Amino acid sequence: MTEKFAPIFSNFPDILTTLAVLLGGLAAGLVARLMVFALLRAYNRREDSALARSVSSNLSSVSSWFFPVLAISLLLPLVPLPPKPFEVLRRVVEFTLILSFAWGLIRTLDVVQDLVQQYYQLSGSDNLRVRKLFTQLQFIKKIAVSLIAFIGVGLVLMSFETVRRLGTGLLTSAGIASVIVGFAAQRSISNLLAGFQIAFTQPIRIDDVLVVEGEWGRVEEITFTYVVLNIWDQRRLVLPLNYFIEKPFQNWTRSNAELLGSVFIHTDYSVPVGAVRAELERLTAHHPLWDGRVCKLHVTDSKETTLELRALVSARNGSDAWDLRCDIREQLVAFLQRDYPGSLPRVRAEVATPAPNRLGFGPASPETTYSK
């Protein structure tokens, strides 16, 4: 191919020929990119393809670099430069091609993630299998991105003779360096190993509901070194990965999202427990947050002045259980205030008041009074 075009380029100065080849490769790459993405858009309009949409969204910017650089690298033998300038130009094109290809691989991982998220939805009430998958997918994606970036930068650096000699020198002292790095990065390595353990044994998963350090929230993100917990009031609690290996915590969605909620009410000893139980069953029978599994009322304690009633109800998840508990508590208190106000907690006291005897002096027999 070079021999065919050589007579044509020989009539022009070298600098003009070089610019013509570079601009021609740039134009050819951009035209190829426009054609590919035009076909993707046309296919998406006809088939409504999630793959075409994701490729267009994630690979559009990187293709603006990859296609032109690829075309320039193919036309590079046509450049009539002396050996040293040609070698510099070749290195620049090669480095750009490697880095843009690595960038494209990283963005391809986003395409894969989009397709998985399109097929599996976290919005369902029973999403245990999906949360397991998303937790592993997120960790594997981070590892793949790190490897691609490391290999891409390594290929670029190892093309320099100085860097190769430096690498050889480092390998000869790898034993001492590994000991030093091991001590210096002990905490980071333990977090990384904890990340592997969490990703595959999964004591926690993406969107799990946890109670950690007295805070209730959902797992929002799991990185190589830390976990981000989205607290119920929109604060973020950031914890190291090894926290979840070394310390106890509550996971409300470990096997499923269903949960029992308890409501405690303190009443007088005169409360009609059967009537309160019937009212609880009536309230939960048609409540939209009750899942129909558990509805019970027990007398769980008797103190000096009050009885402790516990209403136990079930819900589909932790958020529903919280709202259901608040609603049941409010309506049971209103029921007692309306129908059995005498069953609210009262304080009884016996007061002895002196009364005059026949002569008008001395104590009288005690009189008992009650105060609410």
Long-range contacts (C-beta under 8 A, 24 or more apart in sequence): 1-77, 1-78, 2-77, 2-78, 5-78, 9-78, 9-80, 10-80, 14-80, 14-81, 17-78, 17-79, 17-80, 18-79, 18-80, 18-81, 18-89, 21-72, 21-75, 21-76, 21-78, 21-79, 22-72, 22-79, 24-75, 25-68, 25-71, 25-72, 25-73, 25-74, 25-75, 25-76, 26-68, 26-71, 26-72, 28-68, 28-71, 28-75, 29-67, 29-68, 29-69, 29-70, 29-71, 29-72, 30-64, 30-67, 30-68, 32-67, 32-71, 33-63, 33-64, 33-67, 33-68, 36-63, 36-67, 37-63, 50-114, 50-115, 50-118, 51-111, 51-115, 54-110, 54-111, 54-114, 54-115, 54-118, 55-111, 57-114, 58-107, 58-108, 58-110, 58-111, 58-114, 59-104, 59-107, 59-108, 59-111, 62-100, 62-103, 62-104, 62-107, 63-104, 65-96, 65-100, 65-103, 66-97, 66-100, 66-101, 66-103, 66-104, 69-93, 69-96, 69-97, 69-100, 70-97, 73-97, 91-159, 94-159, 95-156, 95-159, 98-152, 98-155, 98-156, 99-152, 99-156, 101-152, 102-148, 102-149, 102-151, 102-152, 105-148, 106-145, 106-148, 106-149, 109-141, 109-144, 109-145, 113-137, 113-141, 122-206, 122-207, 125-257, 125-316, 125-317, 126-256, 126-257, 127-207, 127-257, 128-253, 128-255, 128-256, 128-257, 131-205, 131-206, 131-207, 131-208, 131-253, 132-202, 132-205, 134-205, 134-206, 134-207, 135-198, 135-199, 135-202, 135-204, 135-205, 135-206, 135-222, 136-199, 136-200, 136-202, 138-206, 138-221, 138-222, 139-195, 139-196, 139-198, 139-199, 139-222, 140-199, 142-223, 142-224, 146-224, 188-225, 190-242, 191-224, 191-225, 191-226, 191-240, 191-241, 191-242, 192-224, 192-225, 194-240, 194-241, 194-242, 194-244, 194-245, 195-222, 195-223, 195-224, 195-225, 195-241, 197-245, 198-222, 198-241, 198-244, 198-245, 203-244, 203-245, 203-251, 203-254, 204-244, 204-251, 205-253, 207-253, 208-251, 208-252, 208-253, 208-254, 209-251, 209-252, 209-253, 209-257, 209-317, 209-318, 210-249, 210-250, 210-251, 210-252, 211-249, 211-250, 211-252, 212-237, 212-239, 212-243, 212-249, 212-250, 213-237, 213-239, 216-318, 252-318, 253-317, 253-318, 257-316, 257-317, 257-318, 258-291, 258-293, 258-314, 258-315, 258-316, 258-317, 259-314, 259-315, 259-317, 259-318, 259-320, 259-321, 260-294, 260-312, 260-313, 260-314, 260-321, 261-312, 261-313, 261-314, 261-315, 261-321, 261-322, 261-324, 261-325, 262-310, 262-311, 262-312, 262-325, 263-310, 263-311, 263-312, 263-313, 263-325, 263-328, 263-329, 263-332, 264-300, 264-308, 264-309, 264-310, 265-308, 265-309, 265-310, 265-311, 265-329, 265-332, 265-333, 265-336, 266-303, 266-306, 266-307, 266-308, 266-309, 266-345, 267-306, 267-307, 267-309, 267-336, 267-343, 267-344, 267-345, 268-305, 268-306, 268-307, 268-342, 268-343, 268-344, 268-345, 268-346, 269-302, 269-306, 269-307, 270-342, 270-343, 271-307, 271-309, 271-336, 271-340, 271-343, 272-340, 272-343, 273-297, 273-299, 273-307, 273-309, 275-339, 275-340, 276-309, 276-332, 276-335, 276-336, 279-332, 279-335, 280-311, 280-313, 280-328, 280-332, 283-328, 283-331, 283-332, 284-313, 284-324, 284-328, 287-324, 287-327, 287-328, 289-315, 289-316, 289-320, 289-321, 289-323, 289-324, 289-327, 290-314, 290-315, 290-324, 291-315, 291-316, 291-320, 305-345, 305-346, 305-347, 305-348, 306-345, 346-372, 347-371, 347-372
